[in-house]
Amino acid sequence: MRPTTPVLLVLALLMTGLLGAPAQARAAKTKIAHTSFDSAADFSSGRVSGAVVKGDAVRLSQPRKTRRMAGRTYQLATWSSPWVDESYSFDELIPSWQASTPGQSLVEVQVRLRNRAGGRTQTGSWDTVARWSKKTTWYQRKSHTAGADDLARVAVDTVKTNSSAGATGWQIKVVFARRVGSKALPKVTRIGAMTSHVVARTATSKPGKVRGTVLDVPRYSQMIHRGHHPEWGNGGEAWCSPTSTAMVLEYYGANPKVGHRFKGKGHRDGIVDWTASRTYDHRFKGTGNWSFNAAHAGTRLRRTHVTRLPTLRAAEKYIKAGTPLIVSISFARGQLRGAPISATAGHLVVLVGFDPLGNPVVNDPAAAKNSQVRRIYDRAQFEKAWLTKSGGLTYVYED
């Protein structure tokens, strides 16, 4: 259901009725919350400077300041969210957004945190997470990784807290920028963030009622693109994220014709190459930026965001609703039987359903060719590969 006001979704790792663990084991829980601003009421709850809320969007209107970026001068406007206070202390935050950046324009996303522990409030500085544009004709989209300062540091697409105390609240800001002389009106239709405190999980969730449900998601191999476009990461092992994104957008019929017509010498499935061009992070030097993949998908779909899920059981409601999920897994040699690669420190795959026994059915882009992409993995092994390192990291793309 599409929220019309900021919605807090807190998912406990050990949910009542799902696991039979003793009370002591249930004390430690993974906590996840996602809040989005995506309606006129939501955007009106924030503060604008040189921007205006119009319909279910906020956009540049009468820029108040200028700034030099990449050798050019840009006019600026801003929208800042109200503070979002969580019911728990979190240690990571991942922002996501859906924006339009026509002509010579871009959006900059900033985040700051605060902690209200022990009757004392500590507020951090604004940290720039990214400067993003749909195309890179005028400005190369890039993350803005920053070192530790006060409460937080930025690591590509993730804001991490600097102390064991974590943070209890956050605020997000959009800076709308257009090149001086341009009449472009960049806008945001959704922006938000997922916060989390992840606790290691040892038990495997029990299958639910979606056993035997498999979505007909098209299959693309990233490996047949090995050596393609060095300017966007060189294909092959580097392109699991855009290949997964291309598969899900194709499932919805949302990939444009121009992407399918994208060609190169000896290339197949040009939509994968095209998607890599639209997700490439020019600072990170790769296509695996989680926020950038969701932002690209958000230019083609109704709603996209990055979140975490606590178990495969929690993923079942999405499969039941016809929504495939892109999830981040990692595993060592021998830890995921049947995988096309022996080990990985981080890999994106598409969860497309469950077999009759409740084992996950996956489109794994690391397969050598398209016909080998569909895989069935052991539920316990896959859940461990998903939850252990990435903490259940998930792209949710909804049509």
Secondary structure as UniProt FT lines:
FT   TURN            16..18
FT   TURN            23..24
FT   HELIX           25..27
FT   STRAND          31..37
FT   HELIX           40..44
FT   STRAND          47..49
FT   STRAND          51..53
FT   STRAND          58..60
FT   STRAND          65..69
FT   TURN            70..71
FT   STRAND          72..80
FT   STRAND          84..90
FT   STRAND          92..100
FT   STRAND          105..115
FT   TURN            118..119
FT   STRAND          122..123
FT   STRAND          127..132
FT   STRAND          142..143
FT   STRAND          152..155
FT   TURN            156..157
FT   STRAND          158..161
FT   TURN            164..165
FT   STRAND          167..179
FT   TURN            180..181
FT   STRAND          187..197
FT   TURN            209..212
FT   HELIX           223..225
FT   TURN            226..227
FT   HELIX           230..232
FT   HELIX           236..239
FT   HELIX           240..251
FT   TURN            252..253
FT   HELIX           257..260
FT   TURN            265..266
FT   HELIX           270..279
FT   TURN            282..285
FT   HELIX           290..298
FT   TURN            299..300
FT   STRAND          303..308
FT   HELIX           312..320
FT   TURN            321..322
FT   STRAND          325..331
FT   TURN            333..334
FT   TURN            337..338
FT   STRAND          344..354
FT   TURN            356..357
FT   STRAND          360..363
FT   TURN            365..366
FT   HELIX           370..372
FT   STRAND          374..376
FT   HELIX           379..387
FT   STRAND          393..398
//
